[in-house]
Amino acid sequence: MDFFETVRRRQSTRRFSDQPVAHEDILTMLEAATLAPSATNEQPWHFIVIRDKELKQGMRDVVKAVLEASISETDNQARRKRLARMRFYSTHFAAAPVAIAVLARPWAGGGYGSRPDSTSHDLALQSIAMAVAQLLLAATALGYSSCFASAPVEFAREELEALIGAEPPWFLVGTISLGMAAKQPQERAPRKALEEVCTFIG
Ligand SMILES: Cc1cc2nc3c(=O)[nH]c(=O)nc-3n(C[C@H](O)[C@H](O)[C@H](O)COP(=O)(O)O)c2cc1C
C-alpha cells in the first residue's frame, strides 16, 4: 500500500472480528515502531504483546473497578456522563485479539547537561508517540485496524502495571487494541483545515 494511502486509511477502530493477527505481522509492526526516531536514540520503549484472554480480562476488570468507583463517587451529572462514556473507550483492548501495552522509561540524558524530571518524562513520551504512530501505520499497511488508548492508564496505572509486571523506571503509557475491524470503517473523525493549523513564514 502506498505510504499516503496508508496514512489516509488509518483510523482508530475499537471493535474487532475474531480473525487472528499473525505473529509475523506483529513482528513487522514492532520493527516499524522501533525504527522511529527517539531523543538521543535512547529508544525508551517496551511493548508487551498480550493475547492471553485472562490477562486482558483482568486488565479490563481493574480499569472498570476504578471507573465505576469514580462514577458512583460523583454527584456531578455531566461528569458522570463523561465517565460513563469512558467505560467503552478505556476497555476495548480486552475484546481485541491482541492488546499491546506500551511502556516508556524516562530519558536518561544523552550524557549532557542537567535533566529536570519533567524534561526526561516529556522526551520519553515524545519518543513513544513517534514509535506508536509508526506501529499503527504498519498495522494499517498490513490490513489490520487499531486504536491507541491512554484512558486505561489514566484510570488504573498502578493496577495495570502490577498485572503486566512493569517495574520502575518503566511506566505504562497506554494500550493498543489490534485486530481486523468488525465492520467497514465509519466516516473519519473530522480534521481541522490546514489553514487553521499551519502558519507559513517567508
Ligand atoms: C494520546 C492519545 C490518546 C488517546 N486515548 C484514547 C482512549 O483513551 N480511548 C480511545 O478509544 N481512543 C483514544 N485515542 C484515539 C483518538 O480518540 C483518535 O485518534 C481521534 O479521535 C482521531 O480519530 P482517528 O484516530 O480515527 O483519526 C487516543 C489517541 C491519542 C493520540
The ligand as an SDF file (V2000), in Angstrom:
LIG
                    3D

 31 33  0  0  0  0  0  0  0  0999 V2000
   -2.5970   10.3500   23.0270 C   0  0  0  0  0  0  0  0  0  0  0  0
   -3.8730    9.6840   22.5540 C   0  0  0  0  0  0  0  0  0  0  0  0
   -4.7480    9.1660   23.4940 C   0  0  0  0  0  0  0  0  0  0  0  0
   -5.9130    8.5070   23.0760 C   0  0  0  0  0  0  0  0  0  0  0  0
   -6.7040    7.9010   24.0210 N   0  0  0  0  0  0  0  0  0  0  0  0
   -7.7680    7.1950   23.6210 C   0  0  0  0  0  0  0  0  0  0  0  0
   -8.5330    6.4830   24.5860 C   0  0  0  0  0  0  0  0  0  0  0  0
   -8.2650    6.5070   25.7730 O   0  0  0  0  0  0  0  0  0  0  0  0
   -9.5720    5.7220   24.1370 N   0  0  0  0  0  0  0  0  0  0  0  0
   -9.8930    5.6380   22.8020 C   0  0  0  0  0  0  0  0  0  0  0  0
  -10.8380    4.9030   22.4770 O   0  0  0  0  0  0  0  0  0  0  0  0
   -9.2010    6.3560   21.8690 N   0  0  0  0  0  0  0  0  0  0  0  0
   -8.1470    7.1040   22.2390 C   0  0  0  0  0  0  0  0  0  0  0  0
   -7.3860    7.7580   21.3020 N   0  0  0  0  0  0  0  0  0  0  0  0
   -7.7840    7.7430   19.8760 C   0  0  0  0  0  0  0  0  0  0  0  0
   -8.3950    9.0940   19.4810 C   0  0  0  0  0  0  0  0  0  0  0  0
   -9.7050    9.2030   20.0150 O   0  0  0  0  0  0  0  0  0  0  0  0
   -8.4150    9.2190   17.9430 C   0  0  0  0  0  0  0  0  0  0  0  0
   -7.1010    9.1220   17.4540 O   0  0  0  0  0  0  0  0  0  0  0  0
   -9.0200   10.5540   17.4780 C   0  0  0  0  0  0  0  0  0  0  0  0
  -10.3780   10.6200   17.8350 O   0  0  0  0  0  0  0  0  0  0  0  0
   -8.8900   10.7360   15.9610 C   0  0  0  0  0  0  0  0  0  0  0  0
   -9.5050    9.6650   15.2830 O   0  0  0  0  0  0  0  0  0  0  0  0
   -8.6960    8.7170   14.2770 P   0  0  0  0  0  0  0  0  0  0  0  0
   -7.5830    8.0500   15.0490 O   0  0  0  0  0  0  0  0  0  0  0  0
   -9.7160    7.7170   13.7950 O   0  0  0  0  0  0  0  0  0  0  0  0
   -8.1440    9.5560   13.1770 O   0  0  0  0  0  0  0  0  0  0  0  0
   -6.2310    8.4110   21.6860 C   0  0  0  0  0  0  0  0  0  0  0  0
   -5.3330    8.9490   20.7580 C   0  0  0  0  0  0  0  0  0  0  0  0
   -4.1650    9.5530   21.1760 C   0  0  0  0  0  0  0  0  0  0  0  0
   -3.1920   10.0790   20.1430 C   0  0  0  0  0  0  0  0  0  0  0  0
  1  2  1  0
  2  3  1  0
  2 30  2  0
  3  4  2  0
  4  5  1  0
  4 28  1  0
  5  6  2  0
  6  7  1  0
  6 13  1  0
  7  8  2  0
  7  9  1  0
  9 10  1  0
 10 11  2  0
 10 12  1  0
 12 13  2  0
 13 14  1  0
 14 15  1  0
 14 28  1  0
 15 16  1  0
 16 17  1  0
 16 18  1  0
 18 19  1  0
 18 20  1  0
 20 21  1  0
 20 22  1  0
 22 23  1  0
 23 24  1  0
 24 25  2  0
 24 26  1  0
 24 27  1  0
 28 29  2  0
 29 30  1  0
 30 31  1  0
M  END
$$$$
